[in-house]
Amino acid sequence: MESITATKAARHFSDLLNRVAYRHETLEISRGGRAIARLIPIEPKAGVKLKDLNKLLANLPDLADDAAAFAEDVEAAEPAPEGDAWES
């Protein structure tokens, strides 16, 4: 963990926040040679972790039957045009 003086933290605060947010670094801020605070990344409050993706996908309903029924309904509701639809 990198230690940064309070003065440097104040001057480069935006850059430090980017390091914490995008590089997931933890930074310690010191004043007078003594650690007084830490900037740490927080866990996202929502979302799916990659390790849980397979379980999530396995629990999705099978839509194949619904898709087939929908295609049949569309064909029954509106017959296909005769001839070439692109010719005018």
C-alpha positions as CSV (number, residue, x, y, z in Angstrom):
1,M,0.0,0.0,0.0
2,E,1.4,3.4,-1.0
3,S,1.6,6.2,1.6
4,I,0.9,9.7,0.3
5,T,1.2,13.0,2.2
6,A,-1.9,15.0,2.8
7,T,-0.4,17.8,0.8
8,K,0.2,15.6,-2.2
9,A,-3.3,14.1,-1.8
10,A,-4.9,17.5,-1.9
11,R,-3.0,18.5,-5.0
12,H,-3.6,15.3,-6.9
13,F,-7.0,14.3,-5.5
14,S,-8.7,13.5,-8.8
15,D,-5.8,11.4,-10.0
16,L,-5.8,9.5,-6.7
17,L,-9.5,8.8,-7.0
18,N,-8.9,7.4,-10.5
19,R,-6.2,5.1,-9.2
20,V,-8.5,3.8,-6.5
21,A,-11.5,3.5,-8.8
22,Y,-9.9,2.0,-11.9
23,R,-6.8,0.2,-10.6
24,H,-8.4,-0.8,-7.4
25,E,-5.4,0.5,-5.4
26,T,-5.6,1.3,-1.7
27,L,-3.8,4.5,-0.7
28,E,-2.8,5.6,2.8
29,I,-2.8,9.4,3.5
30,S,-0.4,10.6,6.2
31,R,0.2,13.9,7.9
32,G,3.3,14.6,10.0
33,G,4.6,11.2,9.3
34,R,1.5,9.5,10.8
35,A,-1.2,7.7,8.9
36,I,-4.6,9.4,9.2
37,A,-6.8,8.0,6.4
38,R,-7.1,5.5,3.6
39,L,-8.6,5.7,0.2
40,I,-10.0,2.3,-0.7
41,P,-12.1,1.0,-3.5
42,I,-15.7,0.0,-2.6
43,E,-17.5,-3.0,-3.9
44,P,-20.2,-2.4,-6.4
45,K,-23.6,-2.5,-4.8
46,A,-25.3,-4.2,-7.7
47,G,-24.3,-6.4,-10.5
48,V,-23.2,-10.0,-11.2
49,K,-19.8,-11.3,-10.6
50,L,-18.2,-13.3,-13.4
51,K,-18.0,-16.4,-11.3
52,D,-21.8,-16.4,-10.8
53,L,-22.6,-15.9,-14.5
54,N,-22.9,-19.7,-15.3
55,K,-25.3,-20.2,-12.4
56,L,-27.4,-17.2,-13.5
57,L,-27.5,-18.4,-17.1
58,A,-28.5,-21.9,-16.1
59,N,-31.5,-20.6,-14.2
60,L,-32.9,-18.6,-17.1
61,P,-36.2,-20.0,-18.5
62,D,-36.0,-21.8,-21.9
63,L,-37.5,-19.5,-24.5
64,A,-37.4,-21.9,-27.4
65,D,-41.1,-22.9,-27.1
66,D,-42.2,-19.3,-26.7
67,A,-40.2,-18.2,-29.8
68,A,-41.7,-21.0,-31.9
69,A,-45.2,-20.1,-30.8
70,F,-44.6,-16.5,-31.5
71,A,-43.3,-17.3,-35.0
72,E,-46.4,-19.4,-35.7
73,D,-48.7,-16.5,-34.4
74,V,-47.0,-14.0,-36.7
75,E,-47.3,-16.3,-39.8
76,A,-51.0,-17.0,-39.0
77,A,-51.8,-13.3,-38.4
78,E,-50.4,-11.9,-41.6
79,P,-49.8,-14.1,-44.7
80,A,-46.6,-13.6,-46.6
81,P,-47.0,-11.3,-49.6
82,E,-47.2,-12.9,-53.0
83,G,-44.4,-12.3,-55.5
84,D,-41.2,-10.3,-54.8
85,A,-41.9,-7.7,-52.2
86,W,-39.0,-5.6,-53.4
87,E,-40.3,-5.2,-57.0
88,S,-42.4,-2.1,-57.7
